[in-house]
Amino acid sequence: MRHGVVLLPEHPWARARELWSRAEEFGFDHAWTYDHLSWRTLRGGPWFGTVPTLTAAATATSRIRLGTLVTGPAFRHPVTFAKELTTLDDISRGRIVCGLGAGAGGHDEEVLGAKPPSPVQRAERFEEFVELTDLLLRSPVTDYPGRYFTTVDAHTVPGCVQRPRVPFAVAATGPRGLRLAARYADIWVTAGRPGWGEPARYDRAVPRLAGQLRALEEACAAAGRDPATVRRLVVTGAMIRGVSDSASAYQDACGLFEAAGFTDVVSHWPRDGFPYQGRIEVLEDIARTVLTPGGAP
């Protein structure tokens, strides 16, 4: 099982640098941040840019993998985003993971004055976004006449450090999204129940997660892909609760997730208030007992 943590981009870099460095020191395999212009209940507070944050994090760390969890097409274009990804991959010396998701509407779309897409349009736009980003990262020159994104003579040179491109972590739970993940994902991402319904304790969430995993395997089989070639990542803290209550709870949850077929688990850096409220002492205990057994972070 590989372990990751999400750090919200809410702190000035003088403070954020310490957190990203500590995530690496604690022994996490990967660290992520959200890619939004602002976010839900934190919309009125500090919120810094994702790509500059990851660039700075790449220079403050040396081992841990870094990524977006997730980027969507609401305010990004594949051409400019691909250029930023290749630059990040170079600066980090091949440690970037590109998390991708369709998005759920809200301020990221409204702030640009665009009409919110219908569910079908959202799915179609996401398919184009993933397909074109993949093409741009694999090819030195790309032309793409899409419905939502058009590219004419786009150059991506020298390309990614990681070959054939940076890994994609595709968030999906529905049939159409899972088919897309089966085609493009190096890592499949789920946060449990879609949307913002009633959260479930981690042990009660496992049956639903197992069902989603079976659906992914079916999508891979239909695409002619070996499901074992896709890592499976579960994000906890929002719809899946209780994982970070204690080190023993974390160990118990990881055991259940691994038995269900997951390869990666992601929690959130503890905050003082909602959301993801927690205590740094618990994270330190998890680091000592799970991430670096016998060690002292």
Disulfide bonds with the S-S distance in Angstrom:
none
